[in-house]
Amino acid sequence: MATPVEAVGSGALETCSLDQILEALKLLLSPGGSGSSSLQNTKHNVLLATLKSNLSALEDKFLKDAQWKKLKLIRDEIAEEAEWPQNSVDITWSFTSQTLLLLLCLKETMIRLAADFHPGKPNPRTPEVAPALSPDTLSISQQKTVQSVLQFVVTLGVCPYLVPGVGVPLRSRTEFGAVVHDVVWPDAAPHATRRLYTSCMVLLNVARHASLGSLIFCRHFGDIAAGLCQLGFCPTKRKPPTPVEEVLTEEERTLARGALRDLLDQVYQPLAVRELLILQGGPPQSCTDVKTHLRCQAPAWLRCLCGQLLSERLMRPSGVQAVVRGILEGAGAGAAGGSDAEATAADWKKCDLIAKILASCPQQSLSPESYYKDICPQILDLFHFQDKLTARQFQRVATTTFITISREHPQLAAKYLLQPVLAPLHRCLNTTEIPESDMVPGAILVTEEELNRCVEDVFKVSNSSQ
């Protein structure tokens, strides 16, 4: 089994409207509840009853409403080509599976609509008229519907199957998350790992459409990345108590690893850094049978993996800036230079943490010299930001990193930090005498001896800081 589903080529896609697919998704999200105040109608029972009722209502629409026939044909074709188990005694998985199928219908329809769109040439007589929108454009209301659907899919199809220490625990998020944690039946077929694999890979498939991808990754990147980490890198148990069909093949694990790296490469890099730091740190997790809260540390394999992936982010072009922004934006600062930027800039402990990360040579690097040769120019670039608030943050980070590298690796700091900084002074030392007629008004003349003393003083200061 490779990927859960590939693109379909049905002619029915040409005539199915986005409104009808979104109406089907809304039907699945219809609120439930009998209105009774009976204690027997617990939140758990209401949730299960609502999921079951909405699934039945959707099937009734498909069977009895002729206007839904084309959507049913698309859904059935995608379901037939899908390679994942879609039915289960666990209603939460049946609901998740049907929702994933409709999301695939939505993506395929949007792609087909965009491909068939041929806008006319703009009229030069009316340049103020806005160009026609592509038919695959979602309205704000439709985007909200898709966001709600994605929240259900991730909450029901990804989060319950993350092992302790991987990602943010479902119980500690919201009251609804705690209810979902209790009603999901992971021991029922299909296997929990198979469910996680299906949900992650189908969401990545849906994200191939740019606008759907932005809706998915802006809120759910961390959970999907956590799932891919677990699927691709979590050590497997050696004893084989589970059926063969329940275990991921090596090909599927390889696909999950490749999907994780592709995902990290395509998203906003500070976001990738921030989510990897969260995964590496191991968020608080409450224990179910005691009243105290325990911190479930991220497992060793995940800490090692996140460290490796963070190092790869750092070694990319502009990697230093991505790491700095990822930590500053993820520590209560909002966007770098935002409303709380002054408070962040005053926090020297945070700057020291970033400096320690930047000054530490990753194990993957060929040598310390090759590492510092790559990142030191990026560290010096942090001094040159023009925005007032952003510049203050970055300059403090750059200064602390400069000092840290100078203390720990003085020779490399002198070569890749001090020499570039002092290069203008060295050029002044090596220039020939400038005729007085060519002097710029207001220029200050200094002798070669004075320049030499200036350079010596700079080196003394740098050496004393070590």
Disulfide bonds with the S-S distance in Angstrom:
none
